[in-house]
């Protein structure tokens, strides 16, 4: 059904909006609502729910001026796909072939989220986005090698850290020579204090040196004067 045909049919249903839609009207609203929004009407036994669905469909078509492009991919009810770093999310209401193929290219096991897939979807995957699946043994070997490398680096850092903590040996300096003993200064005797024994000994030694010993002196001959002749 084209956009013009759909709008004509909705215009015709407007007269039954208040009294209630017929079973044929409800069937059309069910199809339109699912094709446009990718989900079913909440409660099919509720007349108000169909009135709300009618208004949502009418507003969407007047705003976009075209019928939504139907994707070859149909998600399961309630499924939503997103891409890391992008705020936009996709459901059956806005899913596109490009978004579905991009999502499947990230991981082929994502196909479990789809209700309907085209037969040639694998051949339509973008080759640049097809991930390379590593073998389990290869992954284990790679992780083991990385673990060994990290262990070696850790041991090297520990040895360097231990060497930094070890103090360097001190150099033995030359033994300093003991200072010579300085003699005590001579104590001068003051007028108020009597001379010490040392001072007295020095004085006696000086007097002894200055006073000659009488026994050592040369013998002095004393000549007696001659008697004068008697005068006659």
Backbone as a ProteinNet text record, in pm:
[ID]
protein_1_A
[PRIMARY]
XXXXXXXXXXXXXXXXXXXXXXXXXXXXXXXXXXXXXXXXXXXXXXXXXXXXXXXXXXXXXXXXXXXXXXXXXXXXXXXXXXXXXXXXXXXXXXXXXXXXXXXXXXXXXXXXXXXXXXXXXXXXXXXXXXXXXXXXXXXXXXXXXXXXXXXXXXXXXXXXXXXXXXXXXXXXXXXXXXXXXXXXXXXXXXXXXXXXXXXXXXXXXXXXXXXXXXXXXXXXXXXXXXXXXXXX
[TERTIARY]
85.3	0	88.9	58.1	137.6	97.3	173.9	147.1	10.9	-22.5	-149.6	-266.9	-253.6	-360.9	-381.6	-274.2	-284.9	-351.9	-315.6	-374.8	-523.3	-562.2	-704.5	-783.6	-724.1	-793.3	-806.8	-706.7	-712.8	-815	-823.8	-922.9	-1065	-1085.5	-1216.1	-1249.2	-1148.6	-1169.5	-1195.7	-1172.3	-1187.6	-1331	-1428.8	-1568.9	-1605.2	-1527.4	-1553.5	-1460.9	-1391.1	-1294.2	-1364.6	-1477.8	-1547.9	-1632.9	-1700.4	-1790.5	-1717.1	-1597.3	-1521.4	-1491.5	-1371.7	-1329.4	-1386.2	-1406.3	-1454.3	-1338.5	-1369.6	-1265.3	-1169.5	-1220.2	-1133.3	-1041	-1095.8	-1013.8	-903	-939.2	-841	-730.4	-767.1	-666.3	-568.5	-621.2	-532.8	-441.2	-494.5	-413.7	-305.3	-338.6	-237.9	-118.7	-145.6	-38.9	42.2	-29.1	41	127.9	74.4	146.6	273.7	263.6	381.3	485.6	440.2	534.3	603.1	534.3	592.1	677.3	626.5	693.2	762.4	738.3	806.6	756.6	642.2	583.8	432.2	373.2	228.6	155.8	29.5	-53.2	-63.6	-58.6	-48.6	-162	-285.3	-401.3	-501.7	-512.5	-601.4	-750.1	-779.8	-920.6	-964.6	-877.5	-908.1	-934	-1053.3	-1087.9	-1000.5	-968.9	-882.9	-742.3	-693.1	-559.9	-556.8	-663.4	-668.6	-682.2	-752	-759.7	-621.1	-548.5	-412.9	-322.4	-336	-254.7	-289.6	-415.2	-457.3	-391	-390.5	-330.3	-178.3	-113.4	31.6	66.7	-9.4	16.7	-6.9	-115.9	-149.6	-43.8	1.3	103.2	235.3	274.5	399.7	398	287.9	281.2	274.8	205	198.9	335.1	410.9	543.1	645.1	645.6	747	706.3	579.6	529.7	565.4	587	618.5	600.6	579.1	570.7	711.2	725.5	859.4	910.8	1040.2	1101.2	1111.4	1059.3	1057.8	1192.9	1248.3	1379	1363.4	1469	1470.7	1494.8	1529.4	1560.5	1450.8	1407.5	1304.1	1357	1359.8	1405.6	1294.4	1333.8	1235.3	1164.2	1046	965.4	1041.6	1053.6	1123.3	1273.5	1329.1	1475.5	1519	1629.2	1686.5	1836.1	1892.5	2036.9	2096.1	2215	2287.3	2432.2	2501.3	2643.3	2718.5	2834.3	2912.7	2951.5	2928.2	2964.3	2861	2749.9	2645	2515.8	2450.5	2328.8	2208.1	2210.7	2093.3	2081	1958.1	1928.6	1826.9	1826	1742.7	1647.3	1525.7	1423.2	1355.1	1250.2	1178.3	1116.4	1101.6	1042.7	1136.4	1267.6	1362.1	1480.4	1472.2	1582.6	1603.4	1727.1	1761.8	1850.7	1859.7	1946.1	2091.8	2134.6	2273.8	2303.6	2211.3	2233.3	2232.3	2140.4	2132.9	2258.8	2308.6	2429.6	2552.4	2555.9	2668	2667.1	2547.4	2535	2573	2534.4	2568.5	2717.2	2778	2920.9	3006.3	2956.6	3031.5	3045.9	2940.2	2941.6	2828.7	2860.6	2755	2654.1	2691.4	2596	2483.3	2492.5	2384.5	2258	2266.5	2149.2	2035.4	2065.3	1960	1862.8	1898.7	1808.1	1708.3	1722.9	1637.4	1529.6	1410.6	1299.1	1303.9	1352.7	1357.4	1488.2	1554.5	1679.2	1670.7	1722.9	1725.9	1823.4	1801.9	1883.7	2028.8	2051	2187.5	2253.8	2210.4	2262.9	2412.6	2463.4	2606.4	2692.2	2646.4	2722.1	2714.2	2618.3	2600.9	2675.8	2737.6	2810.9	2928.5	2951.5	3070.6	3197	3283.7	3402.8	3500.1	3507.2	3602	3563.4	3434.4	3389.1	3378.9	3409.2	3398.2	3509.8	3479.4	3585.5	3652.8	3779	3853.8	3844	3786.5	3767.2	3893.8	3955.9	4077.9	4045.4	4135.6	4120.5	4142.7	4073.1	4081.2	4224	4292.9	4430.4	4524.3	4497.9	4582	4563.7	4440.8	4415	4486.4	4480	4545.8	4696.9	4754.3	4899	4941.1	4860.8	4894.2	4886.5	4782.7	4769.5	4880.2	4920.6	5029.7	5160.6	5185.8	5309.1	5308.3	5194.3	5185.6	5204.7	5151.5	5167.3	5313.9	5385.4	5527.7	5608.3	5575.2	5645.8	5623.3	5499	5469.1	5539.8	5551.1	5620.6	5768.2	5831.3	5972.8	5992.4	5904.6	5915.7	5896.3	5805.1	5780.5	5903.4	5967.1	6087.6	6201.1	6213.5	6317.8	6295.1	6171.1	6141.7	6168.3	6139.5	6166.4	6315.6	6397.5	6542.5	6598	6547.2	6592.7	6552.1	6432.1	6385.6	6469.8	6507.3	6589.9	6729	6784.4	6917.8	6916.2	6804	6795.5	6786.2	6723.2	6708	6836.1	6933.3	7057.4	7149.7	7193.3	7280.7	7420.7	7483.2	7618.6	7718.4	7828.6	7928.1	8001.1	8025.3	8093.1	8245.2	8309.8	8454.4	8519.9	8623.3	8694.1	8789.7	8772.6	8859.8	8984.4	9088.9	9211.5	9185.6	9251.5	9233.4	9301.8	9225.3	9280.4	9379.3	9496.6	9597.7	9548.7	9580.3	9535.3	9615	9555.8	9629.3	9726.3	9843	9944.2	9893.9	9935.7	9892.2	9958.3	9882.7	9934.1	9970.6	10097	10136	10055.4	10033.4	9956.4	10037.8	9977.2	10051.7	10099.1	10217.5	10275.1	10183.6	10169.7	10081.6	10165.9	10134	10205.2	10152.4	10244.3	10205.2	10163.8	10058.1	10009.7	10058.3	10036.8	10081.9	10005.9	9881.9	9800.2	9825	9870.7	9889	10035.9	10071.4	10213.7	10265	10388.9	10443.9	10434.9	10411.9	10400.9	10538.4	10542.1	10668.7	10756	10695.5	10774	10842.4	10768.4	10827.2	10941.1	10921.6	11026.2	11151.3	11134	11249.8	11327.1	11255.1	11322.3	11402.2	11343.4	11413.4	11540.4	11528.7	11646	11754.2	11714.2	11814	11886.2	11813.8	11878	11974	11933.6	12021.3	12147	12127.9	12243.3	12341.8	12286.9	12375.5	12449	12387.5	12449	12547.9	12521.2	12607.1	12722.6	12847.1	12961.4	12988.6	13036.5	13071.9	13206.8	13219.7	13347.7	13458.2	13425.2	13531	13593.1	13513.3	13564.5	13644.1	13643.6	13711.3	13863	13939.7	14085.1	14134.5	14244.4	14299.9	14364.6	14336.1	14389.7	14500.9	14616.2	14729.2	14726.9	14739.5	14736.7	14879.9	14944.5	15081.6	15074.7	15150.1	15156	15247.4	15215.1	15303.1	15435.5	15541.6	15674.2	15679.3	15752.2	15767.2	15861.6	15829.7	15913.4	16037.8	16155.4	16278.1	16260.3	16324.9	16322.8	16400.3	16351.7	16421.9	16505.3	16621.6	16711.6	16689.7
-119.5	0	124.4	216.3	338.3	438.4	546	652	714.9	743.3	806.6	714.3	588.7	493	479.7	478.6	466.8	589.2	708.3	830	837.4	790.4	789.2	695.7	580.7	485	538.8	604	660.8	774.6	852.1	959.6	902.1	790.2	723.5	669.4	623.2	565.9	673.9	797.9	905.6	915.4	885.7	893.6	787.2	682.4	575.1	584.2	694.7	711.5	712.3	782.4	792.1	668.8	616.3	503	370.3	362.8	237.5	182.8	130.5	79.6	-60.7	-88.9	-222.6	-322.6	-448.9	-553.1	-536.1	-491.6	-467.4	-348.7	-245.6	-129.3	-169.6	-251.5	-293.2	-378.3	-462.9	-543.5	-455.3	-351.3	-257.9	-183.9	-140.1	-68.6	-159.1	-287.2	-381.2	-390.5	-402.5	-414.8	-286.2	-173.4	-45.7	-17.4	-42.7	-13.1	-97.9	-225.3	-311.7	-274	-241.2	-203.9	-71.2	19.2	151.8	152.2	96.1	105.9	-23.4	-131.4	-256.2	-326	-293.4	-359.5	-367.3	-451.1	-469.3	-373.4	-352.3	-268.1	-334.1	-252.6	-305	-401.4	-357.5	-440.2	-438.2	-548.3	-553.3	-555.5	-580.9	-579.7	-446	-347	-214.3	-117.3	-54.1	41.8	166.1	211.2	329.4	303.3	179.1	146.1	159.5	123.3	138.2	284.6	362.4	506.3	569.6	529.8	583.3	538.9	413.6	364.4	438.8	468.3	542.3	679.7	749.8	883.2	876.5	776.5	762.7	738.8	654.4	625.2	749.5	819	938.1	1047.7	1071.4	1174.6	1137.5	1011	967.3	988.7	949.2	961.1	1107.2	1192.5	1334.7	1401.2	1355.1	1414.3	1369.5	1241.7	1187.8	1192.9	1209.8	1221.3	1099.3	985.6	863.5	743.8	630.3	506.1	462.5	403.5	358.7	249.2	256.8	155.4	25.6	-77.5	-205.1	-272.2	-314.8	-380.1	-528.5	-586.4	-731	-806.2	-732.5	-793.7	-756	-853.3	-831.3	-881.7	-792.1	-829.4	-901.5	-976	-1038.9	-932.9	-965.9	-870.5	-823.1	-690.5	-630.4	-620.7	-674.3	-669.4	-531.5	-485.4	-355	-374.2	-316.5	-325.1	-184.6	-177.7	-50.7	-72	39.4	36.7	123.3	73	142.2	282.6	379.8	518.2	593	529.4	595.3	596.6	711.8	719.8	652.8	636.9	584.1	433.9	390	247.5	209	80.8	32.7	-75	-63.7	-165.8	-191.9	-269.3	-294.3	-167.2	-64.3	60.5	135.2	123.8	201.5	119.3	-12.8	-96.1	-81.4	-75.3	-67.5	-186	-213	-323.6	-297.6	-171.9	-138.4	-160.5	-116.5	-134.7	-282	-359	-502.4	-575.4	-545.6	-610.5	-571.5	-446.3	-401.2	-473	-490.7	-559.7	-707	-769.5	-910.7	-928	-828.1	-836.4	-832.2	-768.5	-763.5	-902.8	-980.3	-1117	-1194.2	-1295.2	-1369.7	-1434.1	-1455.7	-1516.1	-1419.9	-1294.5	-1198.9	-1231.8	-1328	-1363.6	-1415.3	-1456.2	-1508.1	-1398.2	-1271.3	-1161.2	-1129.3	-1193.9	-1162.6	-1269.2	-1220.3	-1309.4	-1354.8	-1265.4	-1296.1	-1244.9	-1330.8	-1295.5	-1336	-1253.2	-1295.5	-1410.7	-1488.8	-1608.3	-1574	-1462.1	-1425.8	-1327	-1323.9	-1221.3	-1238.6	-1360.9	-1382	-1327.2	-1341	-1288.5	-1136.4	-1077.2	-931.7	-861.5	-937.7	-876.1	-794.9	-676.5	-598.8	-673.2	-696	-777.6	-710.5	-579.4	-509.4	-520.7	-540	-548.4	-691.4	-789.3	-927.9	-960.4	-993.7	-1019.9	-1153.3	-1159.1	-1284	-1356.4	-1474.8	-1551.6	-1632.2	-1605.3	-1676.8	-1817.4	-1907.9	-2043.9	-2045.6	-2136.1	-2141.8	-2168.9	-2263.5	-2296.5	-2178.2	-2107	-1990.7	-1881.5	-1863.7	-1763.2	-1800.1	-1929.4	-1974.3	-1956.6	-1990.1	-1976.1	-1829.6	-1743	-1599.7	-1542.9	-1580.3	-1530.3	-1584.2	-1710.4	-1767.7	-1693.9	-1663.5	-1591.2	-1451	-1384.7	-1251.3	-1257.2	-1363.3	-1378.1	-1399.6	-1481.8	-1504.4	-1375.8	-1299.7	-1174.4	-1076.6	-1069.7	-981.2	-1028	-1161	-1213.1	-1174.8	-1184.9	-1146.9	-998.1	-917.5	-773.8	-741.5	-813	-790.8	-827.8	-940.2	-981.1	-881.4	-829.7	-731.2	-604.1	-561.4	-442	-463.8	-584.5	-613.2	-609.6	-667.7	-666.6	-524.9	-443.7	-303.7	-228.9	-256.5	-191	-232.4	-361.2	-409.2	-347.1	-330	-269.6	-123.1	-56.6	83.9	96.3	-2.5	4.4	-31.9	-109.8	-151.8	-31.7	3.6	121.3	95	196.3	184.8	174.2	92.2	78.1	208.5	237.5	362.2	346.2	449.6	448.7	476.9	393.2	411.7	529	626.9	743.2	721.9	802.5	791.5	830.5	754	780.3	911.4	993.8	1124.2	1107.7	1179.5	1173.3	1249.3	1192.2	1255.6	1383.4	1488.3	1614.8	1602.8	1668.5	1665.2	1737.9	1683.7	1744.9	1880	1978	2114	2129.9	2170.7	2187.6	2296.4	2275.7	2375.1	2502.2	2614.7	2741.9	2764.5	2830.2	2857.9	2950.5	2920.7	3001.2	3110.2	3232.3	3344.8	3371.1	3393.7	3420.7	3564.3	3584.2	3720.6	3767.7	3894.5	3953	3897.3	3862.8	3817	3671.1	3594.3	3452.1	3422.4	3335.7	3301.2	3222.6	3232.8	3158	3010	2939.8	2794.8	2734.5	2608.1	2539.6	2544.7	2537	2540.6	2674.1	2781	2914.8	2931.9	2879.4	2890.7	2816.5	2701.2	2624	2699.8	2767.5	2844	2959.4	3025.1	3139.4	3092.1	2979.4	2927.5	2888.7	2834.1	2795	2916.2	3025	3148.1	3202.5	3206.5	3260.4	3176.2	3047.4	2958.5	2981.2	3006.9	3029.9	3161.3	3261.9	3394.7	3404.4	3332.6	3344.5	3246.6	3297	3206	3133.2	3016.6	2935.6	2982.9	3011.8	3063.9	2963	2843.5	2743	2739.1	2783.3	2780.2	2904.3	3005.4	3132.5	3114.5	3193.3	3187.6	3241.8	3182.6	3228.7	3365.4	3453.9	3591.5	3605.3	3641.7	3659.3	3799.8	3810.6	3942.7	3970.4	4071.9	4110.2	4205.8	4170.5	4258.3	4377.2	4496.8	4614.2	4603.2	4646.9	4645.1	4751.9	4712.6	4807.7	4919	5037.6	5153.8	5154.2	5195	5199.3	5303.4	5267.6	5359.7	5481.6	5591.2	5718.5	5745.6	5792.5	5831.3	5972.4
0	0	0	-90.6	-101.6	6.1	9.4	108.2	82.6	-43.5	-75.8	-41.8	-73	-43.1	107.7	183	328	387.1	343	395.7	360.5	242.3	204.1	294.9	323.7	409.7	552.6	602.3	736.7	743.4	635.9	630.8	636.6	573	574.9	713.7	787.6	920.1	1026	991.3	1089.2	1141.1	1059.1	1101	1204.4	1214.1	1310	1431.7	1444.7	1553	1688.9	1700.5	1827.9	1856.9	1754.7	1776.8	1791.6	1742.1	1749.9	1612	1591.5	1460.8	1439.1	1314.2	1276.9	1283.6	1271.8	1273.3	1156.1	1041	925.3	951.9	1016.5	1052.1	1150.5	1245.5	1345.5	1281.8	1186.8	1118.2	1042.7	976.2	904.3	1001.3	1115.7	1214.4	1273.1	1292.5	1342.7	1247.4	1117	1017	1005.5	1000.7	987.6	1110.8	1225.5	1349.6	1359.6	1323.7	1331.5	1226.8	1105.1	997.9	1025.7	1092.5	1117.5	1243.4	1352.1	1482.4	1525	1452.2	1484.8	1608.5	1654.7	1771.7	1755.1	1834	1824.5	1917	1889.9	1975.5	2113.4	2216.7	2353.3	2387.7	2370.1	2407.9	2292.9	2226	2110.2	2149.3	2271.8	2314.2	2368.7	2361.3	2416.4	2302.7	2304.6	2199	2206	2326.3	2341.4	2287.4	2302.5	2250.1	2098.7	2031	1885.5	1845.4	1927.4	1898.6	1911.6	2014.9	2031	1916.1	1873.9	1762.6	1633.5	1612.3	1493.3	1489.5	1603.1	1607.5	1587.4	1644.1	1626.4	1480.5	1413.2	1271.4	1187.5	1214.2	1134.7	1150.7	1273.6	1298.6	1232	1238.8	1176.9	1025.5	959.8	814	769.7	843.5	807.6	824.6	921	945.3	841.5	804.6	713.6	566.7	539.9	401.7	317.3	381.9	306.7	397.2	331.5	407.1	448.2	562.5	604.1	512.1	483.9	399.9	478.1	422.2	491	475.8	589.2	588.5	561.8	506.1	485.9	615.7	720	849.5	949.7	1024.8	1125.4	1258.9	1356	1489.7	1565.3	1664.9	1750.7	1833.7	1880.8	1957	2080.2	2092.6	2206.9	2191.7	2083.6	2064.7	2018.3	2073	2037	2020.5	1916.7	1894.5	1901.1	1954.9	1967.6	1926.5	1904.5	1869.1	1969.1	2010.6	2113.6	2066.2	2154.3	2124.2	2042.8	2008.2	1930	2010.9	2019.4	2100.7	2035.4	1906.6	1837.1	1859.2	1881.5	1894.3	1787.3	1754.2	1644.1	1695	1648.1	1671	1536.9	1537.3	1411.8	1355.2	1439.5	1390.6	1297.7	1319	1238.1	1188.1	1197.7	1152.7	1003	962.6	820.6	785.6	655.4	613.5	651.6	637.2	668.7	816.6	905.5	1049.1	1086.6	1027.3	1058.1	1012.5	891.7	841.3	923.6	964.8	1048.2	1183.2	1239.7	1368.1	1355.3	1247.5	1226.3	1196.4	1132.8	1102.3	1228.7	1333.8	1459.5	1519.9	1508.8	1561.6	1493.8	1415.2	1345.5	1438.5	1565.1	1658.3	1696.7	1654.8	1680.9	1602.9	1514.1	1435.2	1523.6	1644.7	1732.9	1774.5	1755.2	1790	1678.8	1563.6	1449.2	1432.5	1401.5	1370.7	1226.2	1140.8	997.7	940	863.1	795.6	649.7	559.4	418.8	399	298.4	276.2	245	181.7	140.1	234.8	361.8	452.2	478.1	480.5	506.3	393.2	272.2	157.6	148.7	216	213.1	326.6	412.8	524.2	472.3	528.7	489.6	528.1	429.1	453.5	549.7	546	633.6	779.8	807	945.3	995.2	909.5	952.8	1050.5	1174.2	1272.9	1248.3	1280.5	1271.2	1404.9	1400.9	1522.6	1550.7	1666.8	1704.3	1752.6	1720.9	1771	1922.6	1991.1	2137	2183.5	2119.2	2157.7	2132.1	2022.2	1991.9	2096.7	2142.1	2245	2374.5	2412.4	2535.7	2526.3	2410.2	2391.9	2398.8	2337.4	2338.1	2479.1	2553.6	2690.3	2780.8	2758.4	2838	2812.4	2685.9	2651.7	2712.3	2707.3	2766.7	2917.7	2980.3	3124.7	3162.3	3084.9	3112.3	3095.6	2993.5	2970.6	3085.5	3133.5	3245.9	3373.1	3392.1	3510.3	3508.2	3391.4	3380.3	3409.2	3354.2	3378.5	3526.3	3591	3733.7	3816.6	3783.8	3856.2	3835.5	3713.2	3685.6	3766.5	3775.3	3853.5	4001.5	4049.5	4190.3	4221.1	4130.8	4153.4	4150.3	4059.2	4053.5	4179.6	4227	4349	4468.8	4476.1	4587	4584.1	4463	4452.8	4494.5	4470.8	4512	4663.6	4728.4	4872.9	4946.9	4887.9	4954.5	4971.1	5095.9	5114.7	5061.4	5007.5	4953.9	5069.3	5054.3	5163.2	5187.4	5316.7	5351.8	5335.9	5289.3	5273.9	5409.3	5441.8	5567.7	5557.3	5641.3	5639.3	5723.8	5703.1	5781.1	5925.8	6015.2	6156.5	6193.3	6254.7	6291.1	6405.5	6392.9	6498.2	6620.3	6735	6857.2	6879.9	6923.1	6944.8	7061.3	7044.8	7150.2	7274	7386.8	7513	7530	7561.5	7580.7	7727.3	7757.1	7899.3	7965.2	8095.4	8169.9	8181.8	8164.9	8177.1	8319.9	8328.3	8461.6	8538.2	8661.9	8747.2	8812.1	8790.9	8849.4	8989.2	9076.5	9214.7	9228.6	9292.4	9314.6	9449.6	9474.5	9600.5	9716.9	9694.5	9806.5	9838	9741.2	9762.3	9782.2	9871.5	9892.2	9775.6	9744	9630.2	9656.1	9551.1	9562.2	9581.5	9611.3	9633.3	9510.8	9395.6	9271.9	9257.4	9289.6	9278.1	9379.2	9502.4	9604	9562.2	9502.5	9459	9352.8	9264.3	9159	9220.1	9321.5	9385.2	9454.9	9526.5	9594.8	9497.1	9382.2	9283.5	9229.6	9211.3	9160.6	9262.7	9392.3	9495.7	9510.5	9497.3	9509.6	9397	9279.7	9164.9	9177.6	9239.8	9247.9	9365.3	9473.1	9591.8	9581.5	9576.2	9562.8	9693.7	9674.7	9791.5	9843.5	9973.9	10027.1	10012.2	10010.2	10001	9865	9762.7	9626.2	9592.1	9672.2	9639.3	9653.4	9577.6	9583.7	9719.3	9770.8	9898.4	9879.9	9967.5	9959	10065.9	10020.8	10113.9	10170.2	10291.3	10356.4	10404.7	10353	10393	10510.1	10604.6	10720.8	10690.3	10736	10708.3	10784.3	10716.6	10779.8	10891	10989.4	11102.8	11063.5	11101.7	11067.4	11157.5	11104.6	11187	11296.4	11397.5	11512.7	11479.6	11511.3	11490.4	11612.7	11582.3	11688.5	11724.5
[MASK]
++++++++++++++++++++++++++++++++++++++++++++++++++++++++++++++++++++++++++++++++++++++++++++++++++++++++++++++++++++++++++++++++++++++++++++++++++++++++++++++++++++++++++++++++++++++++++++++++++++++++++++++++++++++++++++++++++++++++

